[in-house]
Amino acid sequence: MKITVLRKLHRLILMAGPVSIACCAAAVSASPDLQTRDAQRVEVPSLDRAGGSAVLLPAWWFAAPVVAPVVAPAVAPVVAPAVAPVVTPAVAPAVTPLLAPFAADSSTAAPRPALVLLHGCGGVFGRGALLAERYTELASRLAALGVQALVVDSLTPRGERELCTQRVGQRKTTQLQRRRDALGALQWLASQPGVDRTRIGLLGWSHGGSTVLAASNLAHAEVAGAPTKPSLTVAYYPGCVTERDRGYWPAAPLLMLLGEADDWTPAAPCKELAAAARGEPQPQWAAYAGAHHGFDGTAAVRLRADVPNGVNEHAGVHAGGQPLARALAAQRLQEFLRAQWQLPLPAVPAGPTVPAVPAVPTVPTVPAVPGVSAFLPVSVSPAATLFNPGPHHLRTGS
């Protein structure tokens, strides 16, 4: 009887085995590391210290893709028609490297530029424990330009999930700590063998944009004495008041992308910071009419009554995307990176001649985007025209 029961239990265990394995596989497939399979999970030492040791920052490293050469098979020996046959040795054609997903010389393993991506007050995570789409999407677009990306998390190692609902001045994670995080990330990038240490930069959003300003302001002795400084900086809708009042002395070319309707971190102090900046190069900015905080996102604009900071105290702030401002800012960012880092233009692959397309009798009008006026004025700093010539109005309707 006991033997029969044991045999039945053994059969049940064997039957349950595949189910257990399937469950584990499902759990693994939903893990953050596999969802961001293009990134390598790393730890980056901050210049900030806790308990005598450097704070270790969780980070996701989107390295440039490895380009593997294609080796053609050897050509079969060719026998020459002669009395005494002469066999020509097998000769393989020259090795042709695969085209990289960006227009770079893929025949060499030359180091490539890299950007530190600094999150806003909401942190790096979207739903669950996955990186927010804002970071993975930009990392993908940067890879197409041949630029590597390092997404750094300043909050979770300090026991925080977000700062947005905390009043400025009472936040547990300070701009001093974040500035040291950014400087530590720059040093980490400079030590990586695949990174061009002469082309390392900072890019941040909102609170992370303020970090960009703080980590590139030579008025801070810590920045002036840093062994690794950024060669360019980009800030999406940063809070500019603190560094404006301190006096901004840029360590590198700066581009600020601003929303004219931003009632969380308004554009005016950033324009004032650029106008009063000391030394060269003069900071550049572009401001988009009707664009709110987070205009480069895809979520609809909404009132966030849970945010105690902003222009209108106790009234909340507006945040959300604007499609046209999002597109224009992405284009401006790409032009800035290409100009500052001399990135190659996209390669046009050779191919068969494309037949002429018959003329279209009428050109349909571009449908208007709800909530966006027929014209989207873009005000720019004077220096901006150096890398973005042309009109600064985009027609969105008839």
Stockholm file with secondary structure:
# STOCKHOLM 1.0

chainA/1-398         MKITVLRKLHRLILMAGPVSIACCAAAVSASPDLQTRDAQRVEVPSLDRAGGSAVLLPAWWFAAPVVAPVVAPAVAPVVAPAVAPVVTPAVAPAVTPLLAPFAADSSTAAPRPALVLLHGCGGVFGRGALLAERYTELASRLAALGVQALVVDSLTPRGERELCTQRVGQRKTTQLQRRRDALGALQWLASQPGVDRTRIGLLGWSHGGSTVLAASNLAHAEVAGAPTKPSLTVAYYPGCVTERDRGYWPAAPLLMLLGEADDWTPAAPCKELAAAARGEPQPQWAAYAGAHHGFDGTAAVRLRADVPNGVNEHAGVHAGGQPLARALAAQRLQEFLRAQWQLPLPAVPAGPTVPAVPAVPTVPTVPAVPGVSAFLPVSVSPAATLFNPGPHHLRTGS
#=GR chainA/1-398 SS CHHHHHHHHHHHHHHHHHHHHHHHHHHHHTSHHHHTTTSEEEEEEEEEEETTEEEEEEEEEECCCCCCEECCCCCCCEEECSSSCEEECCCCCCCEECCCSSSSCTTSCCCEEEEEEECCTTCSBCSTTSBCHHHHHHHHHHHHHTCEEEEECCSGGGTCSCCTTSCTTSCSSCHHHHHHHHHHHHHHHHTCTTEEEEEEEEEEETHHHHHHHHHTBTTSHHHHTCSSCCSEEEEESCCCHHHHHHCCCBSSCEEEEEETTCSSSCSHHHHHHHHHCCSSSCCEEEEETTCCBTTTSSSCCEEETTCCCSSSTTSCEEECCCHHHHHHHHHHHHHHHHHHHTCCCCCCCCCCCCCCCCCCSSCCCCCCCTTCCSEEEEEECGGGGGTSCSCCEEECCC
#=GC SS_cons         CHHHHHHHHHHHHHHHHHHHHHHHHHHHHTSHHHHTTTSEEEEEEEEEEETTEEEEEEEEEECCCCCCEECCCCCCCEEECSSSCEEECCCCCCCEECCCSSSSCTTSCCCEEEEEEECCTTCSBCSTTSBCHHHHHHHHHHHHHTCEEEEECCSGGGTCSCCTTSCTTSCSSCHHHHHHHHHHHHHHHHTCTTEEEEEEEEEEETHHHHHHHHHTBTTSHHHHTCSSCCSEEEEESCCCHHHHHHCCCBSSCEEEEEETTCSSSCSHHHHHHHHHCCSSSCCEEEEETTCCBTTTSSSCCEEETTCCCSSSTTSCEEECCCHHHHHHHHHHHHHHHHHHHTCCCCCCCCCCCCCCCCCCSSCCCCCCCTTCCSEEEEEECGGGGGTSCSCCEEECCC
//
